[in-house]
Amino acid sequence: MLIYLLGAVLLAGVSLFVGTSSLRTSLEWLRSPAALSDTVLWDIRLPRAVGAWLVGALLGLGGAIAQTLFRNPLAEPYLLGSASGAALAVTVCLLAVDTTMITGLAWMGGLGVTGAAFVGAAAGITLTLTLSRGVQQTANLLLAGVVVAFVLGALTSLLMLRSPDIWRAMQSFLLGTTGFLGWRSAALLALVFAVCAIPAVLLSRGLDALTLGEDTARSLGLPLGALRVGLLALLSLATAAAVSQAGIVGFVGLVAPHLVRESVRVNSRQLIIAAPLCGGVVLQAADLVSRWVIRPAELPVGIVTACLGGAYLVMLLWRRAQRE
């Protein structure tokens, strides 16, 4: 776990040098600070690196909870319809206002859009829970989540077809971006991460029992209904906060727990702690790649995480096939 913390600090330092300017210019800014350089380094690049780590940490935490709770290594934070709900809410929000104004004012950082994304993510999860008639049957939850994701995604596509002008404004959200993260966003994400991580660690013993089967967990006297509700609430809050601030960043929540398990054998408590640390480093690294590959332009960070995550999962499948 220490290596993840060291990696986060190292990547945050490297992020000060990566931007539209050259490395030499960034180094000169660090040696001879001025008003402009201070703004770029300490008010744009550093909060972006910190915010990226926090978004990745929230997704890693959500992935660890989802995979352990559902006892499915393919479970991810967006499983309950949060991403599709957020995308639909943002689309409706953009349709309700002047799109050209939103695009020109860095719409992702606006309170209206981020608030809409959060509400939409929460609404998608609530709809999933309603369709599954509670949290008792994990199979029903998974099926309801798939149905909600497809239906809300179809509604989003329909609205975008009727108003194609909003596609450019929606690109940042649908493909994921860390470009609009600032100190305000980082502070909010840090608060949500603390609110989610601490109870998740406290509930990790219940997750250990669930991995042995529901009958075993029930025989140990665990209140399974209350435990599921608590864990799903933490999963929902963490995912909604991450999506509302950075859009739909895929694969981080799925890959981070796998990376931890591949590197060291862990129980649920250790996974709940290590997966967020790993997820933060993964998204920080992806953010640096997205800023570096086509400088001075940027790739959407969601594309980078999808490529890196997909490549890792293919390699993981190949390695397991070789063992068998």
Contacts in CASP RR format, 6 or more apart in sequence:
PFRMAT RR
TARGET T0000
AUTHOR 0000-0000-0000
METHOD contacts of the structure
MODEL  1
MLIYLLGAVLLAGVSLFVGTSSLRTSLEWLRSPAALSDTVLWDIRLPRAV
GAWLVGALLGLGGAIAQTLFRNPLAEPYLLGSASGAALAVTVCLLAVDTT
MITGLAWMGGLGVTGAAFVGAAAGITLTLTLSRGVQQTANLLLAGVVVAF
VLGALTSLLMLRSPDIWRAMQSFLLGTTGFLGWRSAALLALVFAVCAIPA
VLLSRGLDALTLGEDTARSLGLPLGALRVGLLALLSLATAAAVSQAGIVG
FVGLVAPHLVRESVRVNSRQLIIAAPLCGGVVLQAADLVSRWVIRPAELP
VGIVTACLGGAYLVMLLWRRAQRE
1 270 0 8 1.000
1 273 0 8 1.000
1 274 0 8 1.000
1 277 0 8 1.000
4 274 0 8 1.000
4 277 0 8 1.000
4 278 0 8 1.000
4 280 0 8 1.000
4 281 0 8 1.000
5 277 0 8 1.000
7 281 0 8 1.000
8 53 0 8 1.000
8 277 0 8 1.000
8 280 0 8 1.000
8 281 0 8 1.000
8 284 0 8 1.000
11 49 0 8 1.000
11 53 0 8 1.000
11 281 0 8 1.000
11 284 0 8 1.000
11 285 0 8 1.000
11 288 0 8 1.000
12 46 0 8 1.000
12 49 0 8 1.000
12 50 0 8 1.000
12 53 0 8 1.000
12 284 0 8 1.000
13 49 0 8 1.000
14 288 0 8 1.000
15 45 0 8 1.000
15 46 0 8 1.000
15 48 0 8 1.000
15 49 0 8 1.000
15 284 0 8 1.000
15 287 0 8 1.000
15 288 0 8 1.000
16 26 0 8 1.000
16 30 0 8 1.000
16 41 0 8 1.000
16 45 0 8 1.000
16 46 0 8 1.000
16 49 0 8 1.000
17 23 0 8 1.000
17 26 0 8 1.000
17 27 0 8 1.000
18 26 0 8 1.000
18 45 0 8 1.000
18 288 0 8 1.000
18 291 0 8 1.000
18 292 0 8 1.000
19 26 0 8 1.000
19 45 0 8 1.000
19 291 0 8 1.000
19 292 0 8 1.000
19 295 0 8 1.000
19 296 0 8 1.000
20 295 0 8 1.000
20 296 0 8 1.000
21 29 0 8 1.000
21 40 0 8 1.000
26 41 0 8 1.000
29 37 0 8 1.000
29 40 0 8 1.000
29 41 0 8 1.000
30 37 0 8 1.000
30 41 0 8 1.000
33 41 0 8 1.000
43 182 0 8 1.000
43 183 0 8 1.000
44 182 0 8 1.000
47 181 0 8 1.000
47 182 0 8 1.000
47 183 0 8 1.000
47 185 0 8 1.000
47 186 0 8 1.000
48 178 0 8 1.000
48 179 0 8 1.000
48 181 0 8 1.000
48 182 0 8 1.000
48 287 0 8 1.000
49 284 0 8 1.000
49 287 0 8 1.000
50 181 0 8 1.000
50 186 0 8 1.000
51 178 0 8 1.000
51 181 0 8 1.000
51 182 0 8 1.000
51 185 0 8 1.000
51 186 0 8 1.000
51 189 0 8 1.000
51 245 0 8 1.000
52 178 0 8 1.000
52 181 0 8 1.000
52 246 0 8 1.000
52 280 0 8 1.000
52 283 0 8 1.000
52 284 0 8 1.000
52 287 0 8 1.000
52 301 0 8 1.000
53 280 0 8 1.000
53 281 0 8 1.000
53 283 0 8 1.000
53 284 0 8 1.000
54 186 0 8 1.000
54 189 0 8 1.000
54 190 0 8 1.000
54 193 0 8 1.000
54 280 0 8 1.000
55 178 0 8 1.000
55 181 0 8 1.000
55 189 0 8 1.000
55 242 0 8 1.000
55 245 0 8 1.000
55 246 0 8 1.000
55 249 0 8 1.000
55 280 0 8 1.000
55 283 0 8 1.000
56 242 0 8 1.000
56 249 0 8 1.000
56 252 0 8 1.000
56 253 0 8 1.000
56 256 0 8 1.000
56 276 0 8 1.000
56 279 0 8 1.000
56 280 0 8 1.000
56 282 0 8 1.000
56 283 0 8 1.000
56 284 0 8 1.000
57 193 0 8 1.000
57 197 0 8 1.000
57 276 0 8 1.000
57 277 0 8 1.000
57 279 0 8 1.000
57 280 0 8 1.000
58 189 0 8 1.000
58 192 0 8 1.000
58 193 0 8 1.000
58 196 0 8 1.000
58 238 0 8 1.000
58 239 0 8 1.000
58 241 0 8 1.000
58 242 0 8 1.000
58 276 0 8 1.000
59 77 0 8 1.000
59 238 0 8 1.000
59 239 0 8 1.000
59 242 0 8 1.000
59 249 0 8 1.000
59 250 0 8 1.000
59 252 0 8 1.000
59 253 0 8 1.000
59 256 0 8 1.000
59 279 0 8 1.000
59 283 0 8 1.000
60 77 0 8 1.000
60 252 0 8 1.000
60 253 0 8 1.000
60 256 0 8 1.000
60 257 0 8 1.000
60 275 0 8 1.000
60 276 0 8 1.000
60 278 0 8 1.000
60 279 0 8 1.000
60 280 0 8 1.000
61 193 0 8 1.000
61 196 0 8 1.000
61 197 0 8 1.000
61 200 0 8 1.000
61 234 0 8 1.000
61 238 0 8 1.000
61 272 0 8 1.000
61 275 0 8 1.000
61 276 0 8 1.000
62 77 0 8 1.000
62 234 0 8 1.000
62 235 0 8 1.000
62 238 0 8 1.000
62 239 0 8 1.000
62 253 0 8 1.000
62 275 0 8 1.000
63 75 0 8 1.000
63 76 0 8 1.000
63 77 0 8 1.000
63 235 0 8 1.000
63 253 0 8 1.000
63 254 0 8 1.000
63 256 0 8 1.000
63 257 0 8 1.000
63 275 0 8 1.000
64 200 0 8 1.000
64 256 0 8 1.000
64 257 0 8 1.000
64 260 0 8 1.000
64 271 0 8 1.000
64 272 0 8 1.000
64 275 0 8 1.000
64 276 0 8 1.000
65 200 0 8 1.000
65 207 0 8 1.000
65 231 0 8 1.000
65 234 0 8 1.000
65 235 0 8 1.000
65 238 0 8 1.000
65 272 0 8 1.000
66 72 0 8 1.000
66 75 0 8 1.000
66 76 0 8 1.000
66 77 0 8 1.000
66 79 0 8 1.000
66 235 0 8 1.000
67 73 0 8 1.000
67 74 0 8 1.000
67 75 0 8 1.000
67 76 0 8 1.000
67 257 0 8 1.000
68 207 0 8 1.000
68 210 0 8 1.000
68 211 0 8 1.000
68 268 0 8 1.000
68 271 0 8 1.000
68 272 0 8 1.000
69 75 0 8 1.000
69 138 0 8 1.000
69 207 0 8 1.000
69 210 0 8 1.000
69 228 0 8 1.000
69 231 0 8 1.000
69 232 0 8 1.000
69 235 0 8 1.000
70 79 0 8 1.000
70 138 0 8 1.000
70 141 0 8 1.000
70 142 0 8 1.000
71 138 0 8 1.000
71 210 0 8 1.000
71 211 0 8 1.000
71 213 0 8 1.000
72 142 0 8 1.000
73 257 0 8 1.000
73 258 0 8 1.000
74 254 0 8 1.000
75 142 0 8 1.000
75 254 0 8 1.000
76 250 0 8 1.000
76 253 0 8 1.000
76 254 0 8 1.000
77 235 0 8 1.000
77 238 0 8 1.000
77 239 0 8 1.000
77 242 0 8 1.000
77 253 0 8 1.000
78 84 0 8 1.000
78 149 0 8 1.000
78 239 0 8 1.000
78 248 0 8 1.000
78 250 0 8 1.000
79 142 0 8 1.000
79 145 0 8 1.000
80 124 0 8 1.000
80 125 0 8 1.000
80 128 0 8 1.000
80 129 0 8 1.000
80 141 0 8 1.000
80 145 0 8 1.000
80 148 0 8 1.000
80 232 0 8 1.000
80 235 0 8 1.000
80 236 0 8 1.000
80 239 0 8 1.000
81 121 0 8 1.000
81 124 0 8 1.000
81 125 0 8 1.000
81 127 0 8 1.000
81 128 0 8 1.000
81 145 0 8 1.000
81 148 0 8 1.000
81 149 0 8 1.000
81 152 0 8 1.000
82 120 0 8 1.000
82 121 0 8 1.000
82 122 0 8 1.000
82 124 0 8 1.000
82 125 0 8 1.000
82 236 0 8 1.000
82 239 0 8 1.000
82 240 0 8 1.000
82 243 0 8 1.000
83 121 0 8 1.000
83 149 0 8 1.000
83 239 0 8 1.000
83 243 0 8 1.000
83 248 0 8 1.000
84 124 0 8 1.000
84 148 0 8 1.000
84 149 0 8 1.000
84 150 0 8 1.000
84 151 0 8 1.000
84 152 0 8 1.000
84 153 0 8 1.000
84 156 0 8 1.000
85 120 0 8 1.000
85 121 0 8 1.000
85 123 0 8 1.000
85 124 0 8 1.000
85 148 0 8 1.000
85 152 0 8 1.000
85 153 0 8 1.000
86 117 0 8 1.000
86 118 0 8 1.000
86 120 0 8 1.000
86 121 0 8 1.000
86 173 0 8 1.000
86 240 0 8 1.000
86 243 0 8 1.000
86 244 0 8 1.000
86 247 0 8 1.000
86 248 0 8 1.000
87 152 0 8 1.000
87 153 0 8 1.000
87 156 0 8 1.000
87 170 0 8 1.000
87 173 0 8 1.000
87 174 0 8 1.000
87 248 0 8 1.000
88 120 0 8 1.000
88 152 0 8 1.000
88 153 0 8 1.000
88 155 0 8 1.000
88 156 0 8 1.000
88 159 0 8 1.000
89 116 0 8 1.000
89 117 0 8 1.000
89 119 0 8 1.000
89 120 0 8 1.000
89 121 0 8 1.000
89 123 0 8 1.000
90 113 0 8 1.000
90 116 0 8 1.000
90 117 0 8 1.000
90 170 0 8 1.000
90 173 0 8 1.000
91 156 0 8 1.000
91 159 0 8 1.000
91 160 0 8 1.000
91 166 0 8 1.000
91 170 0 8 1.000
92 116 0 8 1.000
92 159 0 8 1.000
93 112 0 8 1.000
93 113 0 8 1.000
93 116 0 8 1.000
94 102 0 8 1.000
94 107 0 8 1.000
94 113 0 8 1.000
94 166 0 8 1.000
94 169 0 8 1.000
94 170 0 8 1.000
95 159 0 8 1.000
95 163 0 8 1.000
95 166 0 8 1.000
99 163 0 8 1.000
99 165 0 8 1.000
99 166 0 8 1.000
99 169 0 8 1.000
102 113 0 8 1.000
102 169 0 8 1.000
103 168 0 8 1.000
103 169 0 8 1.000
106 180 0 8 1.000
107 113 0 8 1.000
107 169 0 8 1.000
107 172 0 8 1.000
108 114 0 8 1.000
108 172 0 8 1.000
108 173 0 8 1.000
108 177 0 8 1.000
108 179 0 8 1.000
108 180 0 8 1.000
108 247 0 8 1.000
109 180 0 8 1.000
109 185 0 8 1.000
113 173 0 8 1.000
114 244 0 8 1.000
114 245 0 8 1.000
115 244 0 8 1.000
117 173 0 8 1.000
117 240 0 8 1.000
117 243 0 8 1.000
117 244 0 8 1.000
117 247 0 8 1.000
118 240 0 8 1.000
118 241 0 8 1.000
118 243 0 8 1.000
118 244 0 8 1.000
120 240 0 8 1.000
121 236 0 8 1.000
121 239 0 8 1.000
121 240 0 8 1.000
121 243 0 8 1.000
121 244 0 8 1.000
122 236 0 8 1.000
122 240 0 8 1.000
124 148 0 8 1.000
124 152 0 8 1.000
125 232 0 8 1.000
125 236 0 8 1.000
125 239 0 8 1.000
125 240 0 8 1.000
127 148 0 8 1.000
127 152 0 8 1.000
128 141 0 8 1.000
128 144 0 8 1.000
128 145 0 8 1.000
128 148 0 8 1.000
129 135 0 8 1.000
129 141 0 8 1.000
129 144 0 8 1.000
129 232 0 8 1.000
131 144 0 8 1.000
131 145 0 8 1.000
131 147 0 8 1.000
131 148 0 8 1.000
132 140 0 8 1.000
132 141 0 8 1.000
132 143 0 8 1.000
132 144 0 8 1.000
132 145 0 8 1.000
133 140 0 8 1.000
134 140 0 8 1.000
134 141 0 8 1.000
135 141 0 8 1.000
135 225 0 8 1.000
135 228 0 8 1.000
135 229 0 8 1.000
135 232 0 8 1.000
136 224 0 8 1.000
136 225 0 8 1.000
136 228 0 8 1.000
159 166 0 8 1.000
160 166 0 8 1.000
160 167 0 8 1.000
160 170 0 8 1.000
171 300 0 8 1.000
172 180 0 8 1.000
172 247 0 8 1.000
172 300 0 8 1.000
173 247 0 8 1.000
173 248 0 8 1.000
174 247 0 8 1.000
174 248 0 8 1.000
175 248 0 8 1.000
175 300 0 8 1.000
175 301 0 8 1.000
175 302 0 8 1.000
175 303 0 8 1.000
176 246 0 8 1.000
176 247 0 8 1.000
176 248 0 8 1.000
176 249 0 8 1.000
176 250 0 8 1.000
176 300 0 8 1.000
176 301 0 8 1.000
176 302 0 8 1.000
177 246 0 8 1.000
177 247 0 8 1.000
177 300 0 8 1.000
177 301 0 8 1.000
177 302 0 8 1.000
178 246 0 8 1.000
178 283 0 8 1.000
178 287 0 8 1.000
178 290 0 8 1.000
178 301 0 8 1.000
179 298 0 8 1.000
181 245 0 8 1.000
181 246 0 8 1.000
185 245 0 8 1.000
188 241 0 8 1.000
188 245 0 8 1.000
189 241 0 8 1.000
189 242 0 8 1.000
189 245 0 8 1.000
192 237 0 8 1.000
192 238 0 8 1.000
192 241 0 8 1.000
193 238 0 8 1.000
193 241 0 8 1.000
193 276 0 8 1.000
195 237 0 8 1.000
196 234 0 8 1.000
196 237 0 8 1.000
196 238 0 8 1.000
197 272 0 8 1.000
197 276 0 8 1.000
199 230 0 8 1.000
199 234 0 8 1.000
200 231 0 8 1.000
200 234 0 8 1.000
200 272 0 8 1.000
201 269 0 8 1.000
201 272 0 8 1.000
201 273 0 8 1.000
203 227 0 8 1.000
203 230 0 8 1.000
203 231 0 8 1.000
203 234 0 8 1.000
204 267 0 8 1.000
204 268 0 8 1.000
204 269 0 8 1.000
204 271 0 8 1.000
204 272 0 8 1.000
205 268 0 8 1.000
205 269 0 8 1.000
206 217 0 8 1.000
206 222 0 8 1.000
206 227 0 8 1.000
206 268 0 8 1.000
207 231 0 8 1.000
207 268 0 8 1.000
207 269 0 8 1.000
207 272 0 8 1.000
208 267 0 8 1.000
208 268 0 8 1.000
208 269 0 8 1.000
209 216 0 8 1.000
209 217 0 8 1.000
209 220 0 8 1.000
209 222 0 8 1.000
210 217 0 8 1.000
210 224 0 8 1.000
210 227 0 8 1.000
211 268 0 8 1.000
214 224 0 8 1.000
217 224 0 8 1.000
218 224 0 8 1.000
242 249 0 8 1.000
246 301 0 8 1.000
248 302 0 8 1.000
249 283 0 8 1.000
249 301 0 8 1.000
249 302 0 8 1.000
249 305 0 8 1.000
250 302 0 8 1.000
250 305 0 8 1.000
250 306 0 8 1.000
251 302 0 8 1.000
251 305 0 8 1.000
251 306 0 8 1.000
251 308 0 8 1.000
251 309 0 8 1.000
251 310 0 8 1.000
252 279 0 8 1.000
252 280 0 8 1.000
252 282 0 8 1.000
252 283 0 8 1.000
252 286 0 8 1.000
252 305 0 8 1.000
253 275 0 8 1.000
253 279 0 8 1.000
254 309 0 8 1.000
254 313 0 8 1.000
255 279 0 8 1.000
255 282 0 8 1.000
255 308 0 8 1.000
255 309 0 8 1.000
255 310 0 8 1.000
255 312 0 8 1.000
255 313 0 8 1.000
256 275 0 8 1.000
256 276 0 8 1.000
256 278 0 8 1.000
256 279 0 8 1.000
256 280 0 8 1.000
256 282 0 8 1.000
257 271 0 8 1.000
257 275 0 8 1.000
257 278 0 8 1.000
258 312 0 8 1.000
258 313 0 8 1.000
258 316 0 8 1.000
259 278 0 8 1.000
259 279 0 8 1.000
259 282 0 8 1.000
259 312 0 8 1.000
260 266 0 8 1.000
260 271 0 8 1.000
260 274 0 8 1.000
260 275 0 8 1.000
260 278 0 8 1.000
261 271 0 8 1.000
262 316 0 8 1.000
264 274 0 8 1.000
266 274 0 8 1.000
282 305 0 8 1.000
282 308 0 8 1.000
283 301 0 8 1.000
283 305 0 8 1.000
286 301 0 8 1.000
286 302 0 8 1.000
286 304 0 8 1.000
286 305 0 8 1.000
286 308 0 8 1.000
287 301 0 8 1.000
287 304 0 8 1.000
289 299 0 8 1.000
289 304 0 8 1.000
289 308 0 8 1.000
290 298 0 8 1.000
290 299 0 8 1.000
290 300 0 8 1.000
290 301 0 8 1.000
290 302 0 8 1.000
290 303 0 8 1.000
290 304 0 8 1.000
291 298 0 8 1.000
293 299 0 8 1.000
293 304 0 8 1.000
END
